[in-house]
């Protein structure tokens, strides 16, 4: 029979994985939005933002191991949203440019 501590640790790992998946999908949505907005950015600026998004997507599992990971991931998502303006869109986000 599994120890209560083991069950609790497994539940926490599953919870972190779900949260990690959620944020990865959100960052991917913002990356798609950024790609639609590419013509409006200087090439260097676009590449820098894309690089940050790629790093976040690649490192999200590690980010979710940080003690305050939910707050950190939420803050990072908000900062990216300031650039892409995806969450404030009043129309289908795939059509909205600005």
N, C-alpha and C positions, 0 to 999 in steps of 0.2 A: 504494500500500500504506500502511495507517495506521501512524503512528508508535507505538512502544510506549507512550510517555507518554500519547498520545491514548486508546489502548485502556485503559490503567490508569485514566485519569480517567473514561472512560465506564463502566467496571466499578464504580468507586466511586460514581458518580452513580446507577447502577441499584441498587446495594446500599442507598444512603441512601433511595432511593424505596421499596424494599421495607420497610425498617425504619419509615419514615414511615407507610406504609400500615398496617403491623401496629399501631403505636401509635394511629393514628387509629381503627382498628376497636376496639381495647381501650377507648379513652376513650368511644367511642360505646356500647359495652356497659355501661360504668359509668354513663353518662348515662341509659340505659334503666333500670338498676337504681335510680338515684336517683329517677327518676320514679315507680317503684313505692313508694318510701319517702316520697314527698312528705307524706302525712298525718302523719308522725312528726316533721317539721321545722317550726319557726316559718317563716312565709312569707319573712321577710327573710333568714334563714339559707339557706333553699332557693334563693332567687334569687341569693345571693352564690356559692354552690357551683355552681349552674347556669351562672352567668356565667363562672366560672373554667374549667369544663369546655368551654363554647362557645369561649372564647378559645384553650384548648389545642388543640381540634379544628381551629379555623381557622388556627392558627399552627404546626401541627406540622411542616410542610415547612420553615419558617424555623428552628424549633428544631433540626431535624435537620441544619442547616448549621453549628451550633456545634461547636467542636472535640471536646468531650466529650459529644456529643449522646446517645449510647446510655446513658451514666450519668445524664445529666440527665433524659431521657425516662423511664427506669426509676424514678428517684427521684420524679418527678411522678406516675407511675402508682401507685406505692406509697402516696403521700400521699392520692390520691383513694381508693384501696382501703381506707384506714383509715376513711373516711367511709362507703363503700358496702358494705364487707365482702364483696365479690363473690368474690374469689379464695379465701377461706377457707370458702366455703359447701360443705357436705357433701351438699347436695341440688341439684337443678336450679336454677341461679341465677335463673331467671325466676320461680320460686315462692318463693324465700327472701326474707323481709323483714328479719329481724335474726339 
